[in-house]
Each structure stands twice: as C-alpha cells, then as structure tokens.
C-alpha cells in the first residue's frame, strides 16, 4: 500500500484470501497515519513515514473485510475471505 499526499494505491481493489491465512500489509507512506479493518473484532493499525509492515493475523470466518483510511475517507482494499 502506497500513501502519497491525498492518494493511496491500491484504491478499492479486491484481494482473495483463503480462510485461516494470515494477512500482512506493507505500507509505504510520506506521512504517518492509521488504517482501519472492518473485521470482528475491528482492527486499527498505525504506520509511520517510510515503510511499515502491518500484520492483521488470520481470518477464520469467510466474508468481505474492508481495509480503509479514515483520514482519506477511502477504501484501500477489500479482503474476500473464502
């Protein structure tokens, strides 16, 4: 995930994740921020300037989980767990 100013890449991409598979996000950013994952329980993770690896753990329940930047008001990716 790349944050630059008011933009993020990817933006709205769907990623397939097998049930029980761990998810890690590599974030590169020009300013510190936070991502939010609509999971149960919900998760938030901070990232700093430069590159940060964020571990979301394994998703055990099938479904769609949005990963968002509340600061930018954008969905970064949707994890399709199946």
GUDREN-548545 format. One record per residue (C-alpha): x, y, z; residue number from 1. Coordinates in pm, 1 decimal. Layout:
BEGIN
X=X&Y=Y&Z=Z&resi=NUM
...
***
This chain:
BEGIN
X=0.0&Y=0.0&Z=0.0&resi=1
X=143.0&Y=337.1&Z=-100.7&resi=2
X=26.9&Y=664.1&Z=54.0&resi=3
X=137.6&Y=986.1&Z=-114.2&resi=4
X=-29.7&Y=1312.1&Z=-17.0&resi=5
X=-406.3&Y=1262.7&Z=-51.1&resi=6
X=-382.6&Y=949.3&Z=-264.9&resi=7
X=-349.8&Y=579.6&Z=-193.0&resi=8
X=-265.2&Y=288.3&Z=-420.9&resi=9
X=-435.9&Y=47.2&Z=-445.5&resi=10
X=-778.3&Y=206.3&Z=-412.6&resi=11
X=-1078.5&Y=-28.0&Z=-388.7&resi=12
X=-901.1&Y=-344.0&Z=-506.9&resi=13
X=-1038.4&Y=-683.8&Z=-402.4&resi=14
X=-789.5&Y=-943.4&Z=-276.3&resi=15
X=-879.7&Y=-1310.1&Z=-231.7&resi=16
X=-762.6&Y=-1460.2&Z=98.9&resi=17
X=-802.3&Y=-1827.3&Z=194.5&resi=18
X=-978.6&Y=-1889.7&Z=527.8&resi=19
X=-719.1&Y=-1925.2&Z=804.0&resi=20
X=-448.3&Y=-1749.0&Z=602.7&resi=21
X=-251.9&Y=-1471.1&Z=771.7&resi=22
X=-251.2&Y=-1127.8&Z=609.4&resi=23
X=37.1&Y=-879.6&Z=619.1&resi=24
X=32.8&Y=-534.7&Z=462.4&resi=25
X=344.6&Y=-347.1&Z=356.9&resi=26
X=270.4&Y=24.7&Z=381.4&resi=27
X=490.2&Y=296.2&Z=232.9&resi=28
X=387.9&Y=648.3&Z=330.2&resi=29
X=508.1&Y=1008.0&Z=315.1&resi=30
X=318.9&Y=1088.9&Z=637.7&resi=31
X=218.5&Y=883.7&Z=941.5&resi=32
X=-138.6&Y=758.2&Z=960.5&resi=33
X=-367.3&Y=472.1&Z=1050.8&resi=34
X=-564.7&Y=206.1&Z=869.2&resi=35
X=-888.0&Y=53.3&Z=991.9&resi=36
X=-1009.1&Y=-301.5&Z=921.0&resi=37
X=-1380.6&Y=-379.1&Z=940.7&resi=38
X=-1336.9&Y=-724.2&Z=1095.1&resi=39
X=-1476.5&Y=-885.7&Z=1409.5&resi=40
X=-1321.2&Y=-759.6&Z=1626.7&resi=41
X=-1237.2&Y=-444.4&Z=1434.3&resi=42
X=-868.7&Y=-361.8&Z=1399.6&resi=43
X=-673.3&Y=-39.8&Z=1369.3&resi=44
X=-303.9&Y=-16.7&Z=1291.0&resi=45
X=-72.9&Y=282.6&Z=1279.7&resi=46
X=200.8&Y=328.5&Z=1023.1&resi=47
X=489.0&Y=573.1&Z=1012.1&resi=48
X=680.2&Y=763.7&Z=748.9&resi=49
X=869.5&Y=521.6&Z=525.8&resi=50
X=783.8&Y=152.1&Z=516.7&resi=51
X=584.2&Y=-30.4&Z=783.5&resi=52
X=473.1&Y=-395.8&Z=785.6&resi=53
X=132.8&Y=-449.0&Z=946.9&resi=54
X=19.5&Y=-798.3&Z=1046.6&resi=55
X=-358.0&Y=-847.7&Z=1054.2&resi=56
X=-338.9&Y=-1211.6&Z=1162.3&resi=57
X=-555.3&Y=-1488.6&Z=1017.6&resi=58
X=-916.5&Y=-1451.0&Z=909.5&resi=59
X=-1115.8&Y=-1756.4&Z=1020.2&resi=60
X=-1466.3&Y=-1650.4&Z=906.5&resi=61
X=-1548.7&Y=-1618.9&Z=535.1&resi=62
X=-1669.8&Y=-1279.2&Z=420.0&resi=63
X=-1562.3&Y=-939.3&Z=293.5&resi=64
X=-1345.3&Y=-718.4&Z=513.2&resi=65
X=-1276.5&Y=-358.9&Z=412.0&resi=66
X=-938.5&Y=-202.0&Z=485.7&resi=67
X=-980.5&Y=176.1&Z=496.0&resi=68
X=-803.2&Y=502.2&Z=552.8&resi=69
X=-1040.2&Y=712.7&Z=760.4&resi=70
X=-810.3&Y=1012.3&Z=714.8&resi=71
X=-856.0&Y=997.6&Z=336.9&resi=72
X=-1208.6&Y=856.0&Z=351.3&resi=73
X=-1110.4&Y=578.2&Z=106.6&resi=74
X=-1132.5&Y=200.5&Z=92.7&resi=75
X=-784.0&Y=70.2&Z=20.8&resi=76
X=-863.1&Y=-297.1&Z=-36.1&resi=77
X=-1143.0&Y=-542.3&Z=33.9&resi=78
X=-1026.7&Y=-879.0&Z=163.6&resi=79
X=-1250.5&Y=-1153.0&Z=20.4&resi=80
X=-1201.5&Y=-1440.9&Z=265.6&resi=81
X=-1321.5&Y=-1774.9&Z=129.8&resi=82
***
